[in-house]
Amino acid sequence: ETYFLVIIDFDKKDFQDKVISQFPKTFTTTSGSPKQCVHLWFASDNNKPFKIKDEKGKMLSDMIGTGNQVIAPGSKHKSVVLLP
């Protein structure tokens, strides 16, 4: 059986707080955004990305799979300012 690395990426903290208990415990990292949302990392047999949006079309969460990228902890990114 083949498994893929997939990441559940939360974009809205209130949505994350409502649904996170529905996921099994897994490796979790805090995203680099100021919203302090998390990334949940899983091995899955389904790697098809999906997006969850609110009624106004704003992103709540998405699953990042094959062909997509996540900035991992410790990575340098142009949107992150490191203080001395």
Steps between C-alpha positions, in 0.01 A plus 500: 500500500622852417484790743558870439605782729206740532457806716179652633563876496268714709456862395243620755565447872131488599431227241811310610392513864154364407616197300852404612373251759345296215847410366719223643811606691789556260817700445391865523684822422403863540476680168714804437200728469416751772167317547678220693312229315645151470597244241399138568729250326366158392584199287194438284398281208316805359718786377237704315510860625178664618396837636238595758359852465240696694179635347687813384765294321776564757738211559450310828724200440651290226673168457838530336608191310716396208623787286459763772733651759500582870763716668636270772620619842851641489473601134580852388228678307485854364180571697665420835715759676751353745592717797857496637 
